[in-house]
Amino acid sequence: MTKNTVNEKERMVITRVFDAPRELVWKAWTDPKYVMQWWGPKGFSCPACEIDFRVGGKFRFCMRMPDGQEGWNGGEYHEIVLHEKIVYSMYFSDPQGNKIEPEELGIEPESIDGAYDMAIFEDLGNGQTKLTLIGNEPMESAKESGQFEGWVETLDKIAAVVAELAQAK
């Protein structure tokens, strides 16, 4: 059973319940080998992923669109509570991970000043995990830009990776 729910407060909030233990959902979210299988919406691939998973560590992901164009995201981890919470900043970047302002890409900036992205992993018991994704932009903007829908599709891909990990266990 997987289910998406939305909290309509100012920030984008998406929750998803996975039929897998929290450690497996955490592993799928933090291990580059698995992130490359799910980063990006349906039809997108991730040909490059580097993660220095520690507070102050950086990450860099490439998202290849169905037409072959590539977009890069970089970011930094600000707080990590093992198997519970990850607080991070994410931004558009060049292939080397250098920050690019959204306007340079013709994209309207959406982020809320001082707000970080957050992933919260909650053990629901019975082998289920609730993932709450809190974005750094208003829900309305995320829906208008397609970011909300993109994350829902990305969570579908994470669910497939987590299901494979659970079967292999």
C-alpha positions in Angstrom: 0.0 0.0 0.0 1.4 3.4 -1.0 -0.6 6.6 -0.5 0.2 10.3 -1.0 -1.4 12.9 1.1 -0.9 16.7 1.0 -0.9 19.2 3.8 -2.1 22.5 2.2 -0.2 24.8 4.5 2.2 27.3 3.0 5.1 25.0 2.4 5.0 22.0 0.0 4.4 18.9 2.2 4.0 15.4 0.7 3.7 12.2 2.7 4.1 8.7 1.5 3.6 5.4 3.3 5.9 2.6 2.2 5.5 -1.1 3.0 9.1 -1.4 4.2 11.1 -0.9 7.4 12.4 2.6 7.9 16.0 1.5 7.5 15.3 0.4 3.9 13.5 3.6 3.0 16.5 5.5 4.5 18.9 3.4 2.5 17.0 4.1 -0.8 17.1 7.9 0.0 20.7 8.1 1.0 22.7 5.6 -1.0 23.8 6.9 -4.5 23.4 3.5 -6.0 19.7 3.7 -5.2 19.2 7.4 -5.7 20.3 7.0 -9.3 17.3 4.6 -9.8 14.7 7.1 -8.6 16.0 10.7 -8.9 13.6 12.6 -11.2 10.0 12.2 -12.3 8.6 9.4 -14.5 10.6 9.1 -17.7 13.6 10.9 -16.3 16.9 9.2 -15.4 19.8 10.0 -13.2 23.2 9.3 -14.9 25.3 10.9 -12.2 25.0 11.1 -8.4 27.5 12.0 -5.8 26.7 12.1 -2.1 28.9 13.1 0.8 26.4 12.1 3.5 27.4 14.0 6.6 26.4 17.4 8.1 28.2 19.9 5.9 28.6 17.4 3.1 27.5 18.2 -0.4 25.5 16.3 -3.0 25.2 16.6 -6.8 22.6 14.9 -9.0 22.1 14.9 -12.7 18.5 14.6 -14.0 18.3 13.6 -17.7 15.0 14.4 -19.4 13.4 12.1 -21.9 14.6 14.4 -24.7 18.2 13.9 -23.5 18.6 17.4 -21.9 20.3 17.4 -18.5 19.6 19.4 -15.4 21.8 19.4 -12.3 21.0 19.9 -8.7 23.5 20.5 -5.9 23.0 20.8 -2.2 24.3 20.6 1.3 23.2 18.6 4.4 22.5 20.7 7.4 21.1 18.1 9.9 21.1 14.3 9.9 19.3 12.3 12.6 20.0 8.6 11.6 16.9 6.9 10.2 14.7 9.9 11.3 15.4 13.2 9.6 17.5 14.9 6.9 17.6 18.7 6.6 19.2 19.9 3.5 19.4 22.8 1.0 19.0 22.0 -2.7 19.7 24.3 -5.6 20.2 24.3 -9.4 23.8 23.8 -10.3 26.2 23.3 -13.1 27.8 19.8 -13.6 30.5 20.6 -11.1 28.0 21.4 -8.4 28.4 25.2 -8.5 25.1 27.0 -7.6 23.2 28.6 -10.5 20.4 31.1 -9.7 17.0 30.0 -11.1 16.7 33.2 -13.1 19.8 32.2 -15.1 17.8 29.1 -16.3 14.7 31.2 -17.0 13.0 29.8 -13.9 11.1 31.9 -11.5 12.5 31.5 -7.9 10.1 29.8 -5.6 12.0 29.2 -2.4 11.0 30.7 1.0 13.8 32.7 2.5 15.7 30.7 5.1 13.7 27.5 4.6 15.4 24.2 4.0 14.1 21.0 2.5 13.4 18.2 5.0 12.8 14.5 4.8 11.3 12.9 7.9 11.2 9.1 8.2 8.7 7.7 10.7 8.4 4.0 11.7 4.7 3.2 11.7 5.3 -0.4 13.0 4.2 -3.5 11.0 7.0 -3.0 8.6 5.7 0.4 7.3 7.4 3.7 7.1 5.9 7.1 6.6 8.1 9.6 4.6 7.2 13.3 4.9 8.9 15.5 2.4 8.8 19.2 3.3 9.9 21.5 0.5 11.4 25.0 0.7 8.7 26.6 -1.4 5.0 27.4 -1.1 2.6 24.6 -2.0 0.8 26.8 -4.5 4.1 27.6 -6.4 5.1 23.9 -6.3 1.8 22.9 -7.9 2.0 25.7 -10.5 5.5 24.9 -11.5 5.0 21.1 -11.7 7.4 20.5 -8.8 4.7 18.9 -6.7 3.6 16.5 -9.4 7.3 15.7 -10.1 7.9 14.8 -6.5 4.8 12.6 -6.5 6.1 10.7 -9.6 9.6 10.6 -8.0 8.1 9.0 -4.8 6.5 6.4 -7.1 10.0 5.5 -8.3 11.3 5.4 -4.7 8.5 3.0 -3.8 9.6 0.7 -6.6 13.2 0.8 -5.4 12.1 0.2 -1.8 9.9 -2.7 -2.8 12.9 -4.3 -4.6 15.1 -3.8 -1.5 12.4 -5.3 0.7 12.1 -8.4 -1.5 15.8 -8.9 -1.6 16.0 -8.9 2.2 
